[in-house]
Amino acid sequence: MLQRLTNNVLKSTSHRVVNPPPERRGRSRYSMPFFLHFRPDYLIETLPETVSAERSNLYPEPITAHDFLLQRLREIKLV
């Protein structure tokens, strides 16, 4: 959502888990993801200060946070 809000100025990263190398297997490890979500009715519109003559608006159509989440869940085949 932040990537869309900032016109790709702040890029999203994919979360992935990789098995450790053989010499580290069997040791405990921790993962602490942090997810932040706008209110479902929040309208995600590109911030005007991230649009310029050199950087066109990549997301001209606003979308609600709820619709964006559903779109992403469909893309990763969870819905």
N, C-alpha and C positions, 0 to 999 in steps of 0.2 A: 504494500500500500504506500509505503514511504517512497519507493522508487517511482510509482505513478504520480504521487503528489508533487515530487521534485523534478518531474520531466527527465528521469534517468540521471540526474545529477548525483543522487545517492543510490547506488546500485544494491539490489538484493543479492544475497548469496544463497545457494542451495545448501540445505542441511543434509549431511550425509555421514554415515558411520562406516568406518573402515576397520576391518579386523586387524589387530596388532600383529607385528612380526612374531614368528615362532618363539623367539627368546623372551617375549613379554607376555605370552599367553598364560593364563592361569593367575595373573595378578589382577587385583581389583582395579577398576577404573570407573570414573564418574562422568556423567554428562548432565549438564544443567542448562537446557535450552530455555530461552526467555521469549515468549511471544506476546506481542502487544496488538490489540485490536481496537479500532475506532468503534464508537457506538454504531449499531447496525444502520441507523438512519442518517449517519454522517455522509455528506456528499463530498466525494473525493474529486476535487477540481485542481488542475495544474496550478501551482503557485505562480503568479504573474512574474515574479522576479527570476524565475528559472526559464523564461521564454525570451528569446532575443532574435535579432536578424540572423545570427549565426546558429542559433539553436531553436528550431521551430517546435511548436507544441506537438509532442508525440501522442498526446491523449486529449484531443479536442472535446470529446464527449465525456461529461462528468458521469460518475457511477456511484451508487451508494456502497458503503462498506459491506453491507450484507450481500449485495449482488456481486461485488468483487470477490468476496470469499467463496461464494458458490461457483463463480467462474474458475477460480484457482483449484478448487476441489475437483471440479470436472476435468480440468487439465491434467491433474495427477491421478485421475481415475479413482477417486474416493467417493464420488457421488455418481 
